[in-house]
């Protein structure tokens, strides 16, 4: 599995999680839905930041290794 596959899987997992949090409740919590809880917002921010960081590192590595053809079209001009 390449880095692109792992990043894609992480993005999809986040997408599935974001779609499901409106329906989930948190046991023994004052929040009716998981999306209302501040801890959910912190976790989503953390995961999003990590995914973006990996994407940035992969893009930088591709540019440094001369694999600019593997980059999305807007980034090929770097």
C-alpha distance (Angstrom), angle and dihedral (degrees) to the residues before:
residue distance angle dihedral
X1 . . .
X2 3.78 . .
X3 3.76 128.0 .
X4 3.79 91.2 -102.2
X5 3.79 90.8 57.9
X6 3.80 92.5 50.3
X7 3.81 92.4 48.6
X8 3.80 90.6 47.5
X9 3.79 91.2 50.7
X10 3.81 90.6 50.0
X11 3.80 91.4 49.9
X12 3.80 91.3 49.3
X13 3.82 92.2 47.9
X14 3.81 89.4 52.8
X15 3.80 90.6 48.3
X16 3.82 91.9 51.3
X17 3.81 90.6 47.4
X18 3.81 92.3 50.5
X19 3.81 90.7 50.8
X20 3.80 92.4 51.3
X21 3.82 103.1 44.1
X22 3.80 94.2 80.0
X23 3.81 89.4 63.8
X24 3.81 99.5 42.0
X25 3.76 126.7 89.1
X26 3.78 128.7 -156.8
X27 3.80 114.9 -127.5
X28 3.80 116.6 -124.9
X29 3.80 91.4 9.8
X30 3.80 132.3 119.7
X31 3.81 90.1 -131.1
X32 3.80 119.2 98.0
X33 3.80 93.4 -155.5
X34 3.77 132.7 27.7
X35 3.80 91.0 -124.8
X36 3.82 89.4 63.3
X37 3.80 94.4 59.0
X38 3.82 116.9 97.1
X39 3.80 91.4 -140.7
X40 3.80 89.0 63.0
X41 3.79 90.9 55.6
X42 3.79 90.8 49.5
X43 3.80 92.2 49.8
X44 3.81 93.2 47.7
X45 3.81 90.2 49.9
X46 3.80 91.3 49.4
X47 3.80 94.0 50.2
X48 3.81 92.8 43.8
X49 3.80 90.6 50.6
X50 3.79 91.5 49.8
X51 3.81 93.2 49.3
X52 3.82 91.5 48.7
X53 3.80 90.4 48.1
X54 3.79 92.3 53.2
X55 3.80 91.3 47.1
X56 3.81 89.7 52.3
X57 3.80 92.3 49.3
X58 3.80 92.9 47.8
X59 3.80 91.2 49.0
X60 3.80 91.3 49.2
X61 3.80 91.7 47.9
X62 3.80 91.3 50.1
X63 3.80 91.3 51.2
X64 3.81 92.2 47.6
X65 3.79 92.0 47.3
X66 3.78 92.5 49.6
X67 3.78 94.4 -112.0
X68 3.77 95.0 129.1
X69 3.82 89.9 137.3
X70 3.82 88.1 68.8
X71 3.80 91.1 59.7
X72 3.81 125.1 93.5
X73 3.85 112.2 -94.5
X74 3.85 98.0 -100.1
X75 3.81 90.9 54.6
X76 3.82 96.4 48.0
X77 3.79 89.8 81.7
X78 3.81 93.2 66.7
